[in-house]
Amino acid sequence: MSTPSKRDNLDLATTARAMADSAPAGTLEKAVAGSVAVTCATTRTIDEARSVLGGIVPEELRQPAIELLERLSAEQE
């Protein structure tokens, strides 16, 4: 019997993009979700995405983006 597969980075990107699209323009929430969406769409694994997000400047964007990635990836399990 096979176990259900986890969502991949493109699934996470789609979820983050929907969050960004629904966030008010100019907000930190929109910037964070947009960053996660682009990062997940352009990386193959959660670890790669986490590494890329770790390079975001400023810190005010970096930490919430990493936290959003962690939350979204935990929801997929």
Phi, psi and omega in degrees: 000132180267153177267152179297140181283150177287156174294147179263182182300327180292326175296316178296320178298319179296317179296314180296322179296319178297320177296316179297318181296329183269350180280148178298143180301141176080005182267159175298321179304317180293318180295317180296308182297321177297319178296317179294319180299311181295317181297314180293326180289340185246009176234163184264331185229164176298319180299318177297316180298316179300318180296315179296314180297332177296345179262002181291137173239133013269168179304325181298337176263322184300305186297314177297328178293317178296318180296320177295316177302315180298317180296313180296319181290329176291325180293337183281344185280000000 
